[in-house]
C-alpha cells in the first residue's frame, strides 16, 4: 500500500511539473518562425505549446500571436530570438484576472494546425449577392455592438451596399452604406416597440437598385442572461487591448461560451481585419462557424470542410 502511495505521489508530481512547464500557446503565426526545444529548431505553427527553456525565433516580416497560461496575450512582430522569461516580461503591465476564465476555452477551440478556406469576394466590384455566415437569424444584445461578417459575391462593376435595419412592421430604424464585407450594429441608442427587427441590403447595380440580401431576422435579447453577459463583457473589455487581434480571439471565446455565435464570429472577423496578412485569423473564424454547425451558404470551398 505504501509503495502504491509513493507511485501515485510521483505521478501526481510529474503531472504538476508538466503543467507548470507549459507557458504559452501559439494562436496565430505568419512566416517561417521557429522554436528551439532542446538543441533542435522546428517550425512554429498555430497550436504549438511553448514551455520553460524554449526559445522562439521570428523572421523578418513574421508575426506570432501568443496566449499565456494566465490569460494574457502578446503579439510579436519584431525579428529576433526570444526566451520565455523575455516574453513574460512583456506581459508585466497587463491584468488578466477575468480573461483567464476564457483562456482555456480559446486554447481548446484552436486545437493546432488550421485549415485553409477559399473565401471569395472583393470590395472593388458590384454586389449582386450578400449573405450572413451564421444562418437565417441574428441574436443581439442592444447594449453590446455586434460586427456582422458577410459572404459577398460581386461582378466587375464598382459598388457599395445600403444596409437597412427595420422593426417588425417595416418601419426604418437606421441605415448605413458599406463597401466592405462587414459592418457593426450598435443599437444602444434606439428604442424598439418589438423584440424582432430585420436587416437587409440593397445595391445600385448598373442602372437599378436591387435587393442583394433578403431580410434577416434580428432577435433582441433583453433577459437576465443578457444582463449577466453585459456585466461580464464590460469587465473583460477593461482587461483587453481592443487594437490587438488576440484580444478579439478572447472575446470570441467569451461569446462562444454563451452560444452567442454571431458575436463570436464578429470578433474573429475583427481579429482578421486588424492583422489582414495573418491567414490563421481568417481560418479561425471559418473554423468557429464550422465547429458550431453555423455555416449556411457563405463563399467557402466546402470541399475543405469536415464531412
Secondary structure, DSSP 8 states (H G I E B T S, - for coil): -HHHHHHHHHHHHHHHHHHHHEEEEEEEEESS-EEEETTEEEE--TT-EEETT-EEEE-TT-EEEEEETTS-EEEE-S-EEEEHHHHHHTTTT---TTGGGGHHHHHHHS-SS---------TTS-EEEEEESS-SEEEE-TTS-EEEEEEEEE-SS---EEEEEEETTS-EEEEEEE-SSEEEE--TT---SSSEEEEEEEEEETTEEEEEEEEEEEEE--SHHHHHHHHHHHHHHHTS-TTSHHHHHHHHHHHHHTT-HHHHHHHHHHHHHHTTT-HHHHHHHHHHHHHTT---S-S--GGGS--
